[in-house]
Amino acid sequence: MARFTRENPFPFPLLPDTGHATFDAYDVADRLMSLGQRPAVFIIDKEGRVAFDSVGSQQWQIPTNRDVLAKLDELAAL
């Protein structure tokens, strides 16, 4: 996680799911070759609903900072 955050700075905190609580709560599919690690981003809106989600099958399949920040800007404008 430290390397990822150094290489991909976000202007907000990232919360790693080391205990798989979010992984399990959102029923993220597990695959043998990923060793249980799934690149996922969830943005939860003010009402507690999932406003954006991206779940990849490999670690390099994550949305760009630009895409995540655009969604946050969109939500902030509501």
N, CA, C and O atoms as a Maestro MAE file, in Angstrom:
{
 s_m_m2io_version
 :::
 2.0.0
}

f_m_ct {
 s_m_title
 :::
 protein
 m_atom[312] {
  # First column is atom index #
  i_m_mmod_type
  r_m_x_coord
  r_m_y_coord
  r_m_z_coord
  i_m_residue_number
  s_m_chain_name
  s_m_pdb_residue_name
  s_m_pdb_atom_name
  i_m_atomic_number
  :::
  1 25 0.820 -1.185 0.000 1 A "MET " " N  " 7
  2 3 0.000 0.000 0.000 1 A "MET " " CA " 6
  3 2 0.870 1.257 0.000 1 A "MET " " C  " 6
  4 15 0.539 2.233 -0.674 1 A "MET " " O  " 8
  5 25 1.962 1.247 0.736 2 A "ALA " " N  " 7
  6 3 2.825 2.425 0.824 2 A "ALA " " CA " 6
  7 2 3.380 2.798 -0.556 2 A "ALA " " C  " 6
  8 15 3.401 3.974 -0.920 2 A "ALA " " O  " 8
  9 25 3.819 1.816 -1.308 3 A "ARG " " N  " 7
  10 3 4.352 2.087 -2.645 3 A "ARG " " CA " 6
  11 2 3.257 2.651 -3.549 3 A "ARG " " C  " 6
  12 15 3.482 3.619 -4.275 3 A "ARG " " O  " 8
  13 25 2.081 2.047 -3.501 4 A "PHE " " N  " 7
  14 3 0.975 2.517 -4.326 4 A "PHE " " CA " 6
  15 2 0.644 3.969 -4.011 4 A "PHE " " C  " 6
  16 15 0.473 4.767 -4.933 4 A "PHE " " O  " 8
  17 25 0.549 4.329 -2.747 5 A "THR " " N  " 7
  18 3 0.187 5.700 -2.390 5 A "THR " " CA " 6
  19 2 1.295 6.688 -2.732 5 A "THR " " C  " 6
  20 15 1.010 7.847 -3.034 5 A "THR " " O  " 8
  21 25 2.548 6.255 -2.692 6 A "ARG " " N  " 7
  22 3 3.649 7.121 -3.126 6 A "ARG " " CA " 6
  23 2 3.556 7.385 -4.626 6 A "ARG " " C  " 6
  24 15 3.754 8.513 -5.079 6 A "ARG " " O  " 8
  25 25 3.254 6.345 -5.386 7 A "GLU " " N  " 7
  26 3 3.224 6.452 -6.842 7 A "GLU " " CA " 6
  27 2 1.904 7.017 -7.376 7 A "GLU " " C  " 6
  28 15 1.836 7.450 -8.527 7 A "GLU " " O  " 8
  29 25 0.862 7.013 -6.550 8 A "ASN " " N  " 7
  30 3 -0.465 7.469 -6.968 8 A "ASN " " CA " 6
  31 2 -1.064 8.351 -5.887 8 A "ASN " " C  " 6
  32 15 -1.965 7.923 -5.167 8 A "ASN " " O  " 8
  33 25 -0.574 9.579 -5.766 9 A "PRO " " N  " 7
  34 3 -1.057 10.439 -4.678 9 A "PRO " " CA " 6
  35 2 -2.518 10.844 -4.854 9 A "PRO " " C  " 6
  36 15 -2.943 11.228 -5.944 9 A "PRO " " O  " 8
  37 25 -3.265 10.754 -3.784 10 A "PHE " " N  " 7
  38 3 -4.656 11.192 -3.741 10 A "PHE " " CA " 6
  39 2 -4.766 12.292 -2.692 10 A "PHE " " C  " 6
  40 15 -4.051 12.254 -1.690 10 A "PHE " " O  " 8
  41 25 -5.645 13.270 -2.898 11 A "PRO " " N  " 7
  42 3 -5.806 14.346 -1.910 11 A "PRO " " CA " 6
  43 2 -6.800 13.968 -0.799 11 A "PRO " " C  " 6
  44 15 -7.455 14.835 -0.221 11 A "PRO " " O  " 8
  45 25 -6.901 12.680 -0.515 12 A "PHE " " N  " 7
  46 3 -7.766 12.187 0.547 12 A "PHE " " CA " 6
  47 2 -7.167 10.868 1.031 12 A "PHE " " C  " 6
  48 15 -6.384 10.246 0.312 12 A "PHE " " O  " 8
  49 25 -7.522 10.437 2.231 13 A "PRO " " N  " 7
  50 3 -6.935 9.197 2.747 13 A "PRO " " CA " 6
  51 2 -7.490 7.961 2.044 13 A "PRO " " C  " 6
  52 15 -8.671 7.906 1.703 13 A "PRO " " O  " 8
  53 25 -6.633 6.984 1.836 14 A "LEU " " N  " 7
  54 3 -7.041 5.680 1.328 14 A "LEU " " CA " 6
  55 2 -7.123 4.734 2.518 14 A "LEU " " C  " 6
  56 15 -6.283 4.776 3.417 14 A "LEU " " O  " 8
  57 25 -8.122 3.900 2.515 15 A "LEU " " N  " 7
  58 3 -8.323 2.985 3.633 15 A "LEU " " CA " 6
  59 2 -8.148 1.552 3.154 15 A "LEU " " C  " 6
  60 15 -9.048 1.003 2.517 15 A "LEU " " O  " 8
  61 25 -7.009 0.937 3.448 16 A "PRO " " N  " 7
  62 3 -6.803 -0.443 3.014 16 A "PRO " " CA " 6
  63 2 -7.737 -1.379 3.774 16 A "PRO " " C  " 6
  64 15 -8.047 -1.150 4.943 16 A "PRO " " O  " 8
  65 25 -8.169 -2.406 3.116 17 A "ASP " " N  " 7
  66 3 -9.095 -3.387 3.693 17 A "ASP " " CA " 6
  67 2 -8.325 -4.634 4.114 17 A "ASP " " C  " 6
  68 15 -8.567 -5.728 3.604 17 A "ASP " " O  " 8
  69 25 -7.402 -4.457 5.044 18 A "THR " " N  " 7
  70 3 -6.515 -5.560 5.428 18 A "THR " " CA " 6
  71 2 -7.259 -6.732 6.058 18 A "THR " " C  " 6
  72 15 -6.801 -7.870 5.951 18 A "THR " " O  " 8
  73 25 -8.383 -6.487 6.706 19 A "GLY " " N  " 7
  74 3 -9.150 -7.568 7.321 19 A "GLY " " CA " 6
  75 2 -10.253 -8.116 6.432 19 A "GLY " " C  " 6
  76 15 -11.024 -8.974 6.859 19 A "GLY " " O  " 8
  77 25 -10.336 -7.626 5.194 20 A "HIS " " N  " 7
  78 3 -11.324 -8.060 4.196 20 A "HIS " " CA " 6
  79 2 -12.770 -7.757 4.584 20 A "HIS " " C  " 6
  80 15 -13.682 -8.383 4.044 20 A "HIS " " O  " 8
  81 25 -13.008 -6.828 5.494 21 A "ALA " " N  " 7
  82 3 -14.377 -6.502 5.901 21 A "ALA " " CA " 6
  83 2 -15.171 -5.925 4.726 21 A "ALA " " C  " 6
  84 15 -16.308 -6.329 4.484 21 A "ALA " " O  " 8
  85 25 -14.568 -4.979 3.998 22 A "THR " " N  " 7
  86 3 -15.256 -4.391 2.850 22 A "THR " " CA " 6
  87 2 -15.340 -5.402 1.719 22 A "THR " " C  " 6
  88 15 -16.368 -5.517 1.052 22 A "THR " " O  " 8
  89 25 -14.281 -6.116 1.514 23 A "PHE " " N  " 7
  90 3 -14.214 -7.191 0.506 23 A "PHE " " CA " 6
  91 2 -15.401 -8.126 0.690 23 A "PHE " " C  " 6
  92 15 -16.087 -8.459 -0.276 23 A "PHE " " O  " 8
  93 25 -15.644 -8.550 1.925 24 A "ASP " " N  " 7
  94 3 -16.738 -9.474 2.218 24 A "ASP " " CA " 6
  95 2 -18.104 -8.781 2.160 24 A "ASP " " C  " 6
  96 15 -19.069 -9.357 1.658 24 A "ASP " " O  " 8
  97 25 -18.188 -7.561 2.666 25 A "ALA " " N  " 7
  98 3 -19.464 -6.849 2.704 25 A "ALA " " CA " 6
  99 2 -20.018 -6.580 1.304 25 A "ALA " " C  " 6
  100 15 -21.232 -6.594 1.101 25 A "ALA " " O  " 8
  101 25 -19.123 -6.335 0.337 26 A "TYR " " N  " 7
  102 3 -19.567 -6.050 -1.022 26 A "TYR " " CA " 6
  103 2 -19.460 -7.271 -1.926 26 A "TYR " " C  " 6
  104 15 -19.590 -7.163 -3.145 26 A "TYR " " O  " 8
  105 25 -19.223 -8.424 -1.325 27 A "ASP " " N  " 7
  106 3 -19.220 -9.693 -2.053 27 A "ASP " " CA " 6
  107 2 -18.299 -9.659 -3.270 27 A "ASP " " C  " 6
  108 15 -18.682 -10.077 -4.363 27 A "ASP " " O  " 8
  109 25 -17.082 -9.155 -3.068 28 A "VAL " " N  " 7
  110 3 -16.094 -9.106 -4.149 28 A "VAL " " CA " 6
  111 2 -15.641 -10.524 -4.456 28 A "VAL " " C  " 6
  112 15 -15.268 -11.272 -3.552 28 A "VAL " " O  " 8
  113 25 -15.673 -10.890 -5.722 29 A "ALA " " N  " 7
  114 3 -15.299 -12.246 -6.126 29 A "ALA " " CA " 6
  115 2 -13.823 -12.497 -5.871 29 A "ALA " " C  " 6
  116 15 -12.989 -11.617 -6.082 29 A "ALA " " O  " 8
  117 25 -13.513 -13.675 -5.426 30 A "ASP " " N  " 7
  118 3 -12.142 -14.099 -5.138 30 A "ASP " " CA " 6
  119 2 -11.708 -15.090 -6.214 30 A "ASP " " C  " 6
  120 15 -12.485 -15.954 -6.619 30 A "ASP " " O  " 8
  121 25 -10.486 -14.963 -6.665 31 A "ARG " " N  " 7
  122 3 -9.954 -15.908 -7.633 31 A "ARG " " CA " 6
  123 2 -8.639 -16.468 -7.091 31 A "ARG " " C  " 6
  124 15 -7.868 -15.755 -6.450 31 A "ARG " " O  " 8
  125 25 -8.400 -17.728 -7.352 32 A "LEU " " N  " 7
  126 3 -7.206 -18.397 -6.859 32 A "LEU " " CA " 6
  127 2 -5.926 -17.652 -7.247 32 A "LEU " " C  " 6
  128 15 -5.040 -17.474 -6.411 32 A "LEU " " O  " 8
  129 25 -5.822 -17.219 -8.498 33 A "MET " " N  " 7
  130 3 -4.592 -16.587 -8.965 33 A "MET " " CA " 6
  131 2 -4.373 -15.193 -8.361 33 A "MET " " C  " 6
  132 15 -3.254 -14.683 -8.404 33 A "MET " " O  " 8
  133 25 -5.397 -14.580 -7.811 34 A "SER " " N  " 7
  134 3 -5.216 -13.256 -7.221 34 A "SER " " CA " 6
  135 2 -4.883 -13.356 -5.736 34 A "SER " " C  " 6
  136 15 -4.625 -12.345 -5.084 34 A "SER " " O  " 8
  137 25 -4.889 -14.563 -5.209 35 A "LEU " " N  " 7
  138 3 -4.580 -14.804 -3.792 35 A "LEU " " CA " 6
  139 2 -5.474 -13.979 -2.870 35 A "LEU " " C  " 6
  140 15 -5.050 -13.543 -1.800 35 A "LEU " " O  " 8
  141 25 -6.715 -13.774 -3.301 36 A "GLY " " N  " 7
  142 3 -7.662 -13.035 -2.475 36 A "GLY " " CA " 6
  143 2 -7.521 -11.533 -2.568 36 A "GLY " " C  " 6
  144 15 -8.279 -10.805 -1.928 36 A "GLY " " O  " 8
  145 25 -6.571 -11.052 -3.346 37 A "GLN " " N  " 7
  146 3 -6.368 -9.605 -3.487 37 A "GLN " " CA " 6
  147 2 -7.085 -9.124 -4.734 37 A "GLN " " C  " 6
  148 15 -6.820 -9.599 -5.838 37 A "GLN " " O  " 8
  149 25 -7.989 -8.184 -4.551 38 A "ARG " " N  " 7
  150 3 -8.748 -7.646 -5.658 38 A "ARG " " CA " 6
  151 2 -8.611 -6.133 -5.644 38 A "ARG " " C  " 6
  152 15 -8.911 -5.500 -4.632 38 A "ARG " " O  " 8
  153 25 -8.169 -5.545 -6.736 39 A "PRO " " N  " 7
  154 3 -8.087 -4.088 -6.772 39 A "PRO " " CA " 6
  155 2 -9.495 -3.510 -6.862 39 A "PRO " " C  " 6
  156 15 -10.187 -3.696 -7.863 39 A "PRO " " O  " 8
  157 25 -9.904 -2.825 -5.837 40 A "ALA " " N  " 7
  158 3 -11.259 -2.288 -5.822 40 A "ALA " " CA " 6
  159 2 -11.266 -0.887 -5.245 40 A "ALA " " C  " 6
  160 15 -10.523 -0.575 -4.314 40 A "ALA " " O  " 8
  161 25 -12.113 -0.052 -5.810 41 A "VAL " " N  " 7
  162 3 -12.330 1.301 -5.309 41 A "VAL " " CA " 6
  163 2 -13.834 1.475 -5.161 41 A "VAL " " C  " 6
  164 15 -14.595 1.224 -6.095 41 A "VAL " " O  " 8
  165 25 -14.249 1.905 -3.982 42 A "PHE " " N  " 7
  166 3 -15.649 2.214 -3.736 42 A "PHE " " CA " 6
  167 2 -15.719 3.644 -3.227 42 A "PHE " " C  " 6
  168 15 -14.957 4.028 -2.339 42 A "PHE " " O  " 8
  169 25 -16.624 4.429 -3.781 43 A "ILE " " N  " 7
  170 3 -16.900 5.763 -3.255 43 A "ILE " " CA " 6
  171 2 -18.312 5.699 -2.686 43 A "ILE " " C  " 6
  172 15 -19.265 5.348 -3.381 43 A "ILE " " O  " 8
  173 25 -18.421 6.041 -1.420 44 A "ILE " " N  " 7
  174 3 -19.695 6.012 -0.724 44 A "ILE " " CA " 6
  175 2 -20.192 7.454 -0.594 44 A "ILE " " C  " 6
  176 15 -19.458 8.323 -0.124 44 A "ILE " " O  " 8
  177 25 -21.432 7.709 -1.009 45 A "ASP " " N  " 7
  178 3 -21.954 9.075 -0.955 45 A "ASP " " CA " 6
  179 2 -22.416 9.438 0.453 45 A "ASP " " C  " 6
  180 15 -22.322 8.630 1.377 45 A "ASP " " O  " 8
  181 25 -22.912 10.649 0.604 46 A "LYS " " N  " 7
  182 3 -23.318 11.159 1.915 46 A "LYS " " CA " 6
  183 2 -24.436 10.336 2.546 46 A "LYS " " C  " 6
  184 15 -24.567 10.301 3.770 46 A "LYS " " O  " 8
  185 25 -25.235 9.679 1.723 47 A "GLU " " N  " 7
  186 3 -26.334 8.859 2.232 47 A "GLU " " CA " 6
  187 2 -25.912 7.419 2.514 47 A "GLU " " C  " 6
  188 15 -26.733 6.593 2.912 47 A "GLU " " O  " 8
  189 25 -24.627 7.123 2.308 48 A "GLY " " N  " 7
  190 3 -24.119 5.781 2.578 48 A "GLY " " CA " 6
  191 2 -24.301 4.803 1.425 48 A "GLY " " C  " 6
  192 15 -24.124 3.598 1.602 48 A "GLY " " O  " 8
  193 25 -24.654 5.310 0.245 49 A "ARG " " N  " 7
  194 3 -24.825 4.456 -0.927 49 A "ARG " " CA " 6
  195 2 -23.537 4.409 -1.737 49 A "ARG " " C  " 6
  196 15 -22.753 5.359 -1.735 49 A "ARG " " O  " 8
  197 25 -23.330 3.311 -2.419 50 A "VAL " " N  " 7
  198 3 -22.178 3.194 -3.313 50 A "VAL " " CA " 6
  199 2 -22.455 4.054 -4.535 50 A "VAL " " C  " 6
  200 15 -23.356 3.759 -5.321 50 A "VAL " " O  " 8
  201 25 -21.674 5.122 -4.692 51 A "ALA " " N  " 7
  202 3 -21.837 6.044 -5.811 51 A "ALA " " CA " 6
  203 2 -20.907 5.697 -6.970 51 A "ALA " " C  " 6
  204 15 -21.145 6.108 -8.105 51 A "ALA " " O  " 8
  205 25 -19.860 4.950 -6.687 52 A "PHE " " N  " 7
  206 3 -18.887 4.553 -7.708 52 A "PHE " " CA " 6
  207 2 -18.216 3.285 -7.225 52 A "PHE " " C  " 6
  208 15 -17.848 3.172 -6.055 52 A "PHE " " O  " 8
  209 25 -18.060 2.340 -8.121 53 A "ASP " " N  " 7
  210 3 -17.279 1.158 -7.773 53 A "ASP " " CA " 6
  211 2 -16.494 0.688 -8.983 53 A "ASP " " C  " 6
  212 15 -16.934 0.812 -10.126 53 A "ASP " " O  " 8
  213 25 -15.343 0.158 -8.705 54 A "SER " " N  " 7
  214 3 -14.494 -0.410 -9.740 54 A "SER " " CA " 6
  215 2 -13.785 -1.599 -9.118 54 A "SER " " C  " 6
  216 15 -13.021 -1.446 -8.165 54 A "SER " " O  " 8
  217 25 -14.037 -2.777 -9.655 55 A "VAL " " N  " 7
  218 3 -13.408 -3.995 -9.149 55 A "VAL " " CA " 6
  219 2 -12.707 -4.665 -10.321 55 A "VAL " " C  " 6
  220 15 -13.343 -5.041 -11.305 55 A "VAL " " O  " 8
  221 25 -11.390 -4.810 -10.207 56 A "GLY " " N  " 7
  222 3 -10.615 -5.442 -11.268 56 A "GLY " " CA " 6
  223 2 -10.280 -6.876 -10.927 56 A "GLY " " C  " 6
  224 15 -10.577 -7.352 -9.831 56 A "GLY " " O  " 8
  225 25 -9.666 -7.555 -11.860 57 A "SER " " N  " 7
  226 3 -9.267 -8.936 -11.611 57 A "SER " " CA " 6
  227 2 -7.775 -9.056 -11.307 57 A "SER " " C  " 6
  228 15 -7.318 -10.103 -10.848 57 A "SER " " O  " 8
  229 25 -7.019 -7.996 -11.558 58 A "GLN " " N  " 7
  230 3 -5.590 -7.987 -11.258 58 A "GLN " " CA " 6
  231 2 -5.226 -6.638 -10.650 58 A "GLN " " C  " 6
  232 15 -5.968 -5.668 -10.804 58 A "GLN " " O  " 8
  233 25 -4.095 -6.572 -9.965 59 A "GLN " " N  " 7
  234 3 -3.704 -5.370 -9.236 59 A "GLN " " CA " 6
  235 2 -3.535 -4.136 -10.115 59 A "GLN " " C  " 6
  236 15 -3.700 -3.017 -9.628 59 A "GLN " " O  " 8
  237 25 -3.217 -4.301 -11.372 60 A "TRP " " N  " 7
  238 3 -3.017 -3.143 -12.245 60 A "TRP " " CA " 6
  239 2 -4.339 -2.625 -12.818 60 A "TRP " " C  " 6
  240 15 -4.344 -1.620 -13.528 60 A "TRP " " O  " 8
  241 25 -5.445 -3.284 -12.526 61 A "GLN " " N  " 7
  242 3 -6.746 -2.870 -13.051 61 A "GLN " " CA " 6
  243 2 -7.478 -1.988 -12.038 61 A "GLN " " C  " 6
  244 15 -8.428 -2.418 -11.384 61 A "GLN " " O  " 8
  245 25 -7.020 -0.776 -11.930 62 A "ILE " " N  " 7
  246 3 -7.642 0.192 -11.036 62 A "ILE " " CA " 6
  247 2 -7.979 1.436 -11.838 62 A "ILE " " C  " 6
  248 15 -7.330 1.714 -12.846 62 A "ILE " " O  " 8
  249 25 -8.979 2.186 -11.411 63 A "PRO " " N  " 7
  250 3 -9.303 3.411 -12.144 63 A "PRO " " CA " 6
  251 2 -8.186 4.433 -11.958 63 A "PRO " " C  " 6
  252 15 -7.435 4.386 -10.984 63 A "PRO " " O  " 8
  253 25 -8.093 5.340 -12.897 64 A "THR " " N  " 7
  254 3 -7.072 6.382 -12.802 64 A "THR " " CA " 6
  255 2 -7.460 7.380 -11.716 64 A "THR " " C  " 6
  256 15 -8.628 7.496 -11.344 64 A "THR " " O  " 8
  257 25 -6.477 8.084 -11.226 65 A "ASN " " N  " 7
  258 3 -6.749 9.165 -10.274 65 A "ASN " " CA " 6
  259 2 -7.743 10.141 -10.874 65 A "ASN " " C  " 6
  260 15 -8.653 10.606 -10.188 65 A "ASN " " O  " 8
  261 25 -7.576 10.451 -12.137 66 A "ARG " " N  " 7
  262 3 -8.462 11.398 -12.824 66 A "ARG " " CA " 6
  263 2 -9.921 10.924 -12.759 66 A "ARG " " C  " 6
  264 15 -10.816 11.724 -12.484 66 A "ARG " " O  " 8
  265 25 -10.164 9.645 -13.007 67 A "ASP " " N  " 7
  266 3 -11.524 9.110 -12.969 67 A "ASP " " CA " 6
  267 2 -12.124 9.192 -11.563 67 A "ASP " " C  " 6
  268 15 -13.280 9.582 -11.399 67 A "ASP " " O  " 8
  269 25 -11.343 8.828 -10.566 68 A "VAL " " N  " 7
  270 3 -11.830 8.865 -9.184 68 A "VAL " " CA " 6
  271 2 -12.100 10.303 -8.759 68 A "VAL " " C  " 6
  272 15 -13.141 10.596 -8.171 68 A "VAL " " O  " 8
  273 25 -11.174 11.190 -9.053 69 A "LEU " " N  " 7
  274 3 -11.355 12.592 -8.672 69 A "LEU " " CA " 6
  275 2 -12.531 13.233 -9.405 69 A "LEU " " C  " 6
  276 15 -13.228 14.068 -8.828 69 A "LEU " " O  " 8
  277 25 -12.764 12.864 -10.648 70 A "ALA " " N  " 7
  278 3 -13.905 13.370 -11.405 70 A "ALA " " CA " 6
  279 2 -15.210 12.951 -10.734 70 A "ALA " " C  " 6
  280 15 -16.144 13.746 -10.632 70 A "ALA " " O  " 8
  281 25 -15.269 11.715 -10.283 71 A "LYS " " N  " 7
  282 3 -16.481 11.241 -9.604 71 A "LYS " " CA " 6
  283 2 -16.664 11.978 -8.281 71 A "LYS " " C  " 6
  284 15 -17.788 12.333 -7.929 71 A "LYS " " O  " 8
  285 25 -15.594 12.211 -7.553 72 A "LEU " " N  " 7
  286 3 -15.691 12.961 -6.300 72 A "LEU " " CA " 6
  287 2 -16.153 14.393 -6.553 72 A "LEU " " C  " 6
  288 15 -16.967 14.926 -5.799 72 A "LEU " " O  " 8
  289 25 -15.639 15.016 -7.607 73 A "ASP " " N  " 7
  290 3 -16.078 16.369 -7.972 73 A "ASP " " CA " 6
  291 2 -17.569 16.379 -8.317 73 A "ASP " " C  " 6
  292 15 -18.304 17.286 -7.927 73 A "ASP " " O  " 8
  293 25 -17.996 15.362 -9.050 74 A "GLU " " N  " 7
  294 3 -19.416 15.248 -9.422 74 A "GLU " " CA " 6
  295 2 -20.297 15.135 -8.172 74 A "GLU " " C  " 6
  296 15 -21.338 15.786 -8.076 74 A "GLU " " O  " 8
  297 25 -19.877 14.317 -7.235 75 A "LEU " " N  " 7
  298 3 -20.647 14.142 -6.003 75 A "LEU " " CA " 6
  299 2 -20.655 15.409 -5.160 75 A "LEU " " C  " 6
  300 15 -21.664 15.737 -4.537 75 A "LEU " " O  " 8
  301 25 -19.532 16.121 -5.140 76 A "ALA " " N  " 7
  302 3 -19.433 17.341 -4.350 76 A "ALA " " CA " 6
  303 2 -20.363 18.424 -4.898 76 A "ALA " " C  " 6
  304 15 -20.827 19.283 -4.149 76 A "ALA " " O  " 8
  305 25 -20.636 18.383 -6.206 77 A "ALA " " N  " 7
  306 3 -21.490 19.391 -6.828 77 A "ALA " " CA " 6
  307 2 -22.975 19.159 -6.549 77 A "ALA " " C  " 6
  308 15 -23.795 20.045 -6.790 77 A "ALA " " O  " 8
  309 25 -23.322 17.986 -6.049 78 A "LEU " " N  " 7
  310 3 -24.744 17.685 -5.781 78 A "LEU " " CA " 6
  311 2 -25.246 18.375 -4.542 78 A "LEU " " C  " 6
  312 15 -26.414 18.226 -4.182 78 A "LEU " " O  " 8
  :::
 }
 m_bond[311] {
  # First column is bond index #
  i_m_from
  i_m_to
  i_m_order
  :::
  1 1 2 1
  2 2 3 1
  3 3 4 2
  4 3 5 1
  5 5 6 1
  6 6 7 1
  7 7 8 2
  8 7 9 1
  9 9 10 1
  10 10 11 1
  11 11 12 2
  12 11 13 1
  13 13 14 1
  14 14 15 1
  15 15 16 2
  16 15 17 1
  17 17 18 1
  18 18 19 1
  19 19 20 2
  20 19 21 1
  21 21 22 1
  22 22 23 1
  23 23 24 2
  24 23 25 1
  25 25 26 1
  26 26 27 1
  27 27 28 2
  28 27 29 1
  29 29 30 1
  30 30 31 1
  31 31 32 2
  32 31 33 1
  33 33 34 1
  34 34 35 1
  35 35 36 2
  36 35 37 1
  37 37 38 1
  38 38 39 1
  39 39 40 2
  40 39 41 1
  41 41 42 1
  42 42 43 1
  43 43 44 2
  44 43 45 1
  45 45 46 1
  46 46 47 1
  47 47 48 2
  48 47 49 1
  49 49 50 1
  50 50 51 1
  51 51 52 2
  52 51 53 1
  53 53 54 1
  54 54 55 1
  55 55 56 2
  56 55 57 1
  57 57 58 1
  58 58 59 1
  59 59 60 2
  60 59 61 1
  61 61 62 1
  62 62 63 1
  63 63 64 2
  64 63 65 1
  65 65 66 1
  66 66 67 1
  67 67 68 2
  68 67 69 1
  69 69 70 1
  70 70 71 1
  71 71 72 2
  72 71 73 1
  73 73 74 1
  74 74 75 1
  75 75 76 2
  76 75 77 1
  77 77 78 1
  78 78 79 1
  79 79 80 2
  80 79 81 1
  81 81 82 1
  82 82 83 1
  83 83 84 2
  84 83 85 1
  85 85 86 1
  86 86 87 1
  87 87 88 2
  88 87 89 1
  89 89 90 1
  90 90 91 1
  91 91 92 2
  92 91 93 1
  93 93 94 1
  94 94 95 1
  95 95 96 2
  96 95 97 1
  97 97 98 1
  98 98 99 1
  99 99 100 2
  100 99 101 1
  101 101 102 1
  102 102 103 1
  103 103 104 2
  104 103 105 1
  105 105 106 1
  106 106 107 1
  107 107 108 2
  108 107 109 1
  109 109 110 1
  110 110 111 1
  111 111 112 2
  112 111 113 1
  113 113 114 1
  114 114 115 1
  115 115 116 2
  116 115 117 1
  117 117 118 1
  118 118 119 1
  119 119 120 2
  120 119 121 1
  121 121 122 1
  122 122 123 1
  123 123 124 2
  124 123 125 1
  125 125 126 1
  126 126 127 1
  127 127 128 2
  128 127 129 1
  129 129 130 1
  130 130 131 1
  131 131 132 2
  132 131 133 1
  133 133 134 1
  134 134 135 1
  135 135 136 2
  136 135 137 1
  137 137 138 1
  138 138 139 1
  139 139 140 2
  140 139 141 1
  141 141 142 1
  142 142 143 1
  143 143 144 2
  144 143 145 1
  145 145 146 1
  146 146 147 1
  147 147 148 2
  148 147 149 1
  149 149 150 1
  150 150 151 1
  151 151 152 2
  152 151 153 1
  153 153 154 1
  154 154 155 1
  155 155 156 2
  156 155 157 1
  157 157 158 1
  158 158 159 1
  159 159 160 2
  160 159 161 1
  161 161 162 1
  162 162 163 1
  163 163 164 2
  164 163 165 1
  165 165 166 1
  166 166 167 1
  167 167 168 2
  168 167 169 1
  169 169 170 1
  170 170 171 1
  171 171 172 2
  172 171 173 1
  173 173 174 1
  174 174 175 1
  175 175 176 2
  176 175 177 1
  177 177 178 1
  178 178 179 1
  179 179 180 2
  180 179 181 1
  181 181 182 1
  182 182 183 1
  183 183 184 2
  184 183 185 1
  185 185 186 1
  186 186 187 1
  187 187 188 2
  188 187 189 1
  189 189 190 1
  190 190 191 1
  191 191 192 2
  192 191 193 1
  193 193 194 1
  194 194 195 1
  195 195 196 2
  196 195 197 1
  197 197 198 1
  198 198 199 1
  199 199 200 2
  200 199 201 1
  201 201 202 1
  202 202 203 1
  203 203 204 2
  204 203 205 1
  205 205 206 1
  206 206 207 1
  207 207 208 2
  208 207 209 1
  209 209 210 1
  210 210 211 1
  211 211 212 2
  212 211 213 1
  213 213 214 1
  214 214 215 1
  215 215 216 2
  216 215 217 1
  217 217 218 1
  218 218 219 1
  219 219 220 2
  220 219 221 1
  221 221 222 1
  222 222 223 1
  223 223 224 2
  224 223 225 1
  225 225 226 1
  226 226 227 1
  227 227 228 2
  228 227 229 1
  229 229 230 1
  230 230 231 1
  231 231 232 2
  232 231 233 1
  233 233 234 1
  234 234 235 1
  235 235 236 2
  236 235 237 1
  237 237 238 1
  238 238 239 1
  239 239 240 2
  240 239 241 1
  241 241 242 1
  242 242 243 1
  243 243 244 2
  244 243 245 1
  245 245 246 1
  246 246 247 1
  247 247 248 2
  248 247 249 1
  249 249 250 1
  250 250 251 1
  251 251 252 2
  252 251 253 1
  253 253 254 1
  254 254 255 1
  255 255 256 2
  256 255 257 1
  257 257 258 1
  258 258 259 1
  259 259 260 2
  260 259 261 1
  261 261 262 1
  262 262 263 1
  263 263 264 2
  264 263 265 1
  265 265 266 1
  266 266 267 1
  267 267 268 2
  268 267 269 1
  269 269 270 1
  270 270 271 1
  271 271 272 2
  272 271 273 1
  273 273 274 1
  274 274 275 1
  275 275 276 2
  276 275 277 1
  277 277 278 1
  278 278 279 1
  279 279 280 2
  280 279 281 1
  281 281 282 1
  282 282 283 1
  283 283 284 2
  284 283 285 1
  285 285 286 1
  286 286 287 1
  287 287 288 2
  288 287 289 1
  289 289 290 1
  290 290 291 1
  291 291 292 2
  292 291 293 1
  293 293 294 1
  294 294 295 1
  295 295 296 2
  296 295 297 1
  297 297 298 1
  298 298 299 1
  299 299 300 2
  300 299 301 1
  301 301 302 1
  302 302 303 1
  303 303 304 2
  304 303 305 1
  305 305 306 1
  306 306 307 1
  307 307 308 2
  308 307 309 1
  309 309 310 1
  310 310 311 1
  311 311 312 2
  :::
 }
}
